[in-house]
Amino acid sequence: RSRPSATPRPLCRALSRPPMVPFVRVLLLLLSGRPLRPLREPSEPPPLESRLPLSWQPPSQLAARLSSFARPDRPPVGACYEHTLWLPMLGTQTIRLTVETARTMRLLLQGVISLDDTVAYGSGAAAGKLDITFSAPTKRMLRRFGTSFHGADYVSQGDRATFLVKPPLSWRSVEVVLSRQN
């Protein structure tokens, strides 16, 4: 069987029209009676420093430009947070958290539980929530003391980190607020 030859149809109506010359568009706009407005407001060109590649900029300007990319739901790199508390059955415990990179923190515990470990973290589903992944030895150490970790938050307004920790022989979790030290 042979098919009847059909004339090719354009994909859309816009493709079936001949392209308009910009002059014709402007002429049609003038004849329509609508007021003309400039495409953009005239402005001064940006300063030379902002047009240079990042590697050519002075360190002070580079740090200022890179800080604008900081995420408000994560603690800044290089920040150190600390809190000393008294936990029942354990005694005095100091918790220090230092943000090393955008994905790792150094957790330092001093007191009854002594620990120095690097932990991975990322942003949680909700704003300000941190998903922290402890290493296997850290999980074993916390389990041995009957302490469990229930979550972490970061509050950018007060620049503080919050841990939810359940101490041993306790039926409720304790909120530990770590204040920024540097």
Disulfide bonds with the S-S distance in Angstrom:
none
